[in-house]
Amino acid sequence: MTQPATLTKAGEAALLGALLSGTPLSLTSVAVDSSVLACTGNELAADFTAAYVATPPKFKAYRVDASTLRIALPMDQSVGTFDIGTVGVFSTSTLLALAAFPSAGSKVASNLPTILGNVRTLYVDLVYASVASAIAALPGSITEFEAAYGVGALSARQLRLQLQVAGGYSVIATAVAGLSVTSAVAIAWATGAPVVPGDPLDAFVQSTLGYNSTTMAAFRTAAAALQR
């Protein structure tokens, strides 16, 4: 889910100052407010009530072009529980920009065995002339593969190799064979589609192998290190 950001007046002043001084800003945090704010541009950091704050490397960013910076906020099953209303982008104590997500719903944390949390990734596009010069080295990086399919995306090859390493390949293959061929999981498995955290195949692997959120996160990390 991608939303365009509204630059605050304080953010515009900070970015202009960075350009004039030749000292780029650093993005220090990205936060979620459970309220849907108006995003008029008059908001200050004091107007933002953070339900969740991510600091590097818990958020990533990449330049779409010379004037657009896309910020990705991936949230795994350990994050929550809160409603998603507005995302704010900060440089130290300055609220640079914010974007409302009026229909994003909730971010739920796992509390096993009763609650299996969800995985969400929010994207905010910050547009500003010469943003590449105004903002310093990014607080993370994102691959072209992730840019195309989503933060944390794995190729089918990476998923299957890691399943073999973890000893779960035959378990998953057998379980998929028992599904309807029209199910989202069976289609993704058969077509070799990329797998994104929280999508049907990712969730199926986790539930079938009985992984908790920590184990599944470690599984994804190990898979990402394999050749795509």
N, C-alpha and C positions, 0 to 999 in steps of 0.2 A: 504494500500500500504506500503510494508516494503522494506527498502533498507539497505544493509550493510554499516556501517560507515567506513571511512578512518581515522585512527588516524593521527593527525598532529605530526610533530616532537616535537613541544612544548607540545602537549598533552602526548606523550610518556614520555617525560622528567618529566612532572608533575606527571604522574601516578607512574613512577619509584621512584620519590622522595617521594611520599606518602607511598609507600611500605617500602622504606628504613627508613623513619622517624617514621613510625607507626602512622602518622597523616593522616587519609583519607581525600580525596578531597570532596567538596560539589558541586553538580550540581546546578548552580544558575540560568541558563536560557537556553532556546532553542529558536532559531531564524530562520526566513525564509529569504533567499536572493532570489530576483526574477531572478537573473542570474544563469545559470547552470555552476558551477565552475568545474575546471578540477579535483579537489580532488587528488592532487599529494602527499599530506602530507606536502608540504612546506608552505601551507597557514598559515597566521597569522590572528589575530583578525582584524587587519587593512584592510585586503583584503576582509572582509565580510561586505556587505552593507545590513543591516537588514530592511526588509519591515514590519516585525512583530516580536515582542519579547514576549515570554511567560515566566513568572516567576512562581514559585510554588504558588498555586496549579494548575496553568493552564496547566501544563504538568505532566505526570505520568511516572513511570518507575517500572519495576520489573525484577528480575533476572531469566533468562531462565535456566542458569546453572552457575557453578562456574566461568566461563570465559565469559559469555555473558549477557549483560545488554540490555534490550529492552526498548526504550524510546518512549512513545506515546504522540503525540501532537494533541489533539482534538481541532477543531476550529468550533465554532458554527456560526450562521447566523449574529452575530454582528461583526465578524472579516472580514476585507477586506477593499478595494478590491486590490488585487495584484496577480501577477503571482507567481507560485511555481516553484523555480529553484533548490535551495539547502537548506538543513537544517543543521544548525550548533549547536553543543552542547558546552556550555561554563561553566567554573568554574571561577567565577569572570571575570577577563579580559583575561583569557586564552582560546583560541579556542582549545578545546580538540579533537574534531572530527567533520567531516562533511560528508554528504551524498547527492549525486545529485539525483534529481527526474526529469529527462529530459522530461517525458511525463505526468506530473501530472496536467498540465493545470492551471486554475486560482482558487483563493479563492475569492468569491464574497460576499459582505455584503448586507444585506437587506436594501432596501430603499422603504418601502411600501408607497403607494399601487402599485407602478410601478415595483419594483424589489424584488423578493423573493430570498434571498441569499442561498448559498449552505452550506452544512455541510461536513467537511472533517476531516479525522484523518490520520496522517502520522506516520509511525513507523520507527525507526532507531535502528539497532542492533549494539551495541558497543561491540566488541570482544577484550578482553585483558586478558592474564593470571592473575589469582588472582584478577580480577576486583572487586569481592565481598569484598576484603580487601582494595582495593585502593580507593573505593568510599564510602563515609559516608552514613548514613541512607538516604533512598531515599526521594525525594521531593514530595511524593504522594504515593498512593498505587493503585493496580489494583486487582480486584477479579479474581478468576479462571474463573468465568462465562464471565467476560469481556475479559480475555485472550483468551478464546475460540471463542467468537463471536464479539468482538470489544469493544473499550472504550465507556462507556455509554449504553451498551446493556441492554435491559429490557426483562424479560420473558413475555410471553403472559399473564400470570396471573397478573403480576404487571401492565401491560398496561390496562387490562380490569377492574381491581379494581380501578385504578385511573380514568378511564373514568366514572365509576359509581359514584365516589366521586365528579367528576367535572360536573356530570349531562349530559355527552355527549355520554354515552354508546349506547342508543337507536338511536341517530342520526347517529353514525358511523355504527352500525349494519344494519340500514336501507339503508344507502348509499352503503355499501359493497354488500348488497343483489341485488342492481341494476347494479352491475358490471358483466362483463363476468367472468365466473368461471375459465377461463384460465389467467386472469390478475394476475400480481404479487401481487397486494394488496389482491385480493380475496383468492389466494393460501396461502399467509402468514396468513391471518385471519383464514382460515379454518383449517390449519395445526397447528396453535399455535406456529409458528416459533418465535424465538427471534427477537426483534425489535431494530435496531441500528439507532442512530440519522442520519437523511438524507436518510434512505432507503425508498422504495416506501410506505410502510405502515405508517411509521413515518410522511412522507411528506403529505400523504393522511389525516391523523388525523389533522395535523396542518391546512391544507387548508380547510378541511370540517368544522372544528370548528371555523375557522376564527382567529386563534391565530397568534399574531405577534411573533417575535423571542424571546422576553423576556418572554412572557406568556408560550410559548412552552418549553423554558428552565426550567421554574418553574414547569411545568407539569412533565417534565422528572425527575427532582430532587425529587418531591413528590412521583412519582411512584417508583423510585429507593429505597426509604425508606420503601416500603412495602415488605411483605414477598414474596420471590421469589417462 
